[in-house]
Amino acid sequence: MNSVESYLEFAHTTLDETGPIGMRYFKQTIDVSQKEDASPVTVADIEIEALFRRRIAHAFPRHGILGEEQPAVNTSAELCWVIDPIDGTKSFISGMPIWGTLVALLEGLRPVFGIIDVPALGERFVCGPQNGTTRNGTAIRTSACEDLGSCNMFATSPDMFSEVEWEVFESLSRQARFRRFGGDCYSYAMLAAGKIDAIIEAGLKPYDYLPVAPIVTGAGGVITDWNGNALTPASDGRVIAAATPSLHRAMLQETTKLSGSSE
């Protein structure tokens, strides 16, 4: 019988292998393909996910796999791995070091643990079942920010929002102390580390948000969909994350207006 700790150790060991793959291609001249959804993909994305899938199939053949670059496998299994080989591919191909490999293990619909591995910065953020969130083994906590007027608010790109969603982002972010774009998965890591106070995004996929959710909550933050519901593989991809419950409630007052009107 495998324990959660053994699964977490497996993830660490595999990330120790995939990190060098990403770094081998980072800041090099490589071909970039475009997927059907117009998002870019590189050989690094493909090789990293392929290695994870081989390792999982060999070690845990009954487990499910939900990844970005290949079809899902046995996702109804009791335990399912979620993998984003390179979150922030646009950053990766632009030479920006904030891309990362995201890994989660789901039991049912709930992430048992989540990992954000950022090889170019030498940082690994982990939230396991028995402890809070750590960065390279050292515990981290979210900030104490409780209101919109004091927070800094991030989103990866304005292109992620529909016209109506953009209106909600505008309403929220213009109340913030300041707003910034960019960050990809590293924004969630920095929220957990107390540097970013709030994040609002749309158009995310399960492999984007499920691995980062434990990182945020394990550090004391709150992360949900725009209705305030817990994130699951079936969530609609609209995500808000906040350093404190009070800040999260303030953000929900705006996002639920849209969510209610669009149902």
FENURSUL-V159713 format. One record per run of one state. SS is the DSSP state (helix for helix, strand for strand, loop for the rest). FROM is the first residue (numbers start at 1). LEN is the number of residues. If there is no record, write none. Layout:
# FENURSUL-V159713
ss: [SS & SS]
from: [FROM & FROM]
len: [LEN & LEN]
This chain:
# FENURSUL-V159713
ss: [loop & helix & loop & strand & loop & strand & helix & loop & strand & loop & strand & loop & strand & loop & helix & loop & strand & loop & strand & helix & loop & strand & loop & strand & loop & strand & loop & helix & loop & strand & loop & helix & loop & helix & loop & strand & loop & helix & loop & strand & loop & helix & loop & strand & loop & strand & loop & helix & loop]
from: [1 & 4 & 26 & 32 & 35 & 40 & 43 & 60 & 64 & 68 & 73 & 74 & 79 & 88 & 89 & 94 & 100 & 108 & 110 & 119 & 122 & 123 & 128 & 133 & 136 & 138 & 140 & 148 & 151 & 152 & 156 & 158 & 161 & 163 & 174 & 178 & 182 & 185 & 193 & 198 & 202 & 206 & 219 & 222 & 226 & 239 & 243 & 245 & 263]
len: [3 & 22 & 6 & 3 & 5 & 3 & 17 & 4 & 4 & 5 & 1 & 5 & 9 & 1 & 5 & 6 & 8 & 2 & 9 & 3 & 1 & 5 & 5 & 3 & 2 & 2 & 8 & 3 & 1 & 4 & 2 & 3 & 2 & 11 & 4 & 4 & 3 & 8 & 5 & 4 & 4 & 13 & 3 & 4 & 13 & 4 & 2 & 18 & 1]
